[in-house]
Amino acid sequence: MGLGDKLNLFMLDPKSYDHMVNTQVKDPINVMTDSDYDMDLAIRMGKDAQKVLSGNMTQDDFHQKYSPDLKIEFGDLYASGNANTPDPSKGVRWGMVIDLAKCVGCDTCTVSCKAENRTPPGVSYNVVIEQEIGVFPNLAKVNLPRPCMQCDKPPCAQVCPTRATYKLENGIVAIDYDRCIGCRYCVVACPYGARSFDFGESYEDEMIGFNDITAPEYGVDRGTREKGKTPQGVVRKCTFCMHRLERGEEPACVETCIGDARYFGDLNDPNSVVSKLAASPRAFRLKEELGTEPRVIYLR
């Protein structure tokens, strides 16, 4: 089989991309090693959250099973009740389509995202996963950009003990930094590796004045990192640049994509470009069998 045949087989099989994204999924033990909270509980809840989303466990059974342990572990911080799940058929539902045939693997999305959101070392909302096909010298490279999937049924929200992670009416999965306690249960539950913990690290040694610039996320001025008011000690992730959307702009990664591989718009609008592309026979979503119903859709 020639390189072209191997490449075509790889690109036509969504499972190939599932395997690629698995390289970004964080090891729960490493995630929870220095956490103040119960590692075993995080792992068990993450697995059962997938059962809820796939229909193999009800939300009521999930909460009945874990509420006693969560009350002991988190005390007054624990917020009981089901995760917010707005009706995905109503209102504006922001979504993104990424054409893998047009992605050139330049990492402009990664760089522009970090510049826009002022993310610290070790925190990247947008990454481009790469895999080589073939054997040298007959090689080809496959690229898989991976933002947050903005799932309609997010397992991260299912396991959040404080309800800091929740689903907005516009389809974006948001984090309330005032409620987030940094337990990292959502990092363990995310099947796409799209969440990161902010340890408070800084680029100050490399970039003078970095700590003096306010992070724009959610359009809230929380001060500078130097004063300790920006998101630190919490979990962070892609928000589709919600602060830019409120100004009528596109996410930074979409605006700067050199290959024009990214499209953004309202998936509930049948006349939008993203809706038409999402209906293409080339369209697929990562790990569809999990039932998370991602709002990021790929084109083979």
Secondary structure, DSSP 4 states (H G I P E B T S, - for coil): --HHHHHHHHHH-HHHHHHHHHTTSPPHHHHHTT-SS-HHHHHHHHHHHHHHHHTSS-HHHHHHHHHHHHHHHHGGG---SPPP---TTSS--EEEEEETTT-----HHHHHHHHHHT--TT--S-EEEEEEEEETTEEEEEEEEE-----SS-HHHHH-TT--EEE-TTS-EEE-TTT-----HHHHH-TT---EE------TTTSTTGGGSPP-GGG-----GGGT-SS-SSEE---S-HHHHTTT---HHHHH-TT--EEEEETT-TTSHHHHHHTSTTEE-TTGGG----SEEEE-
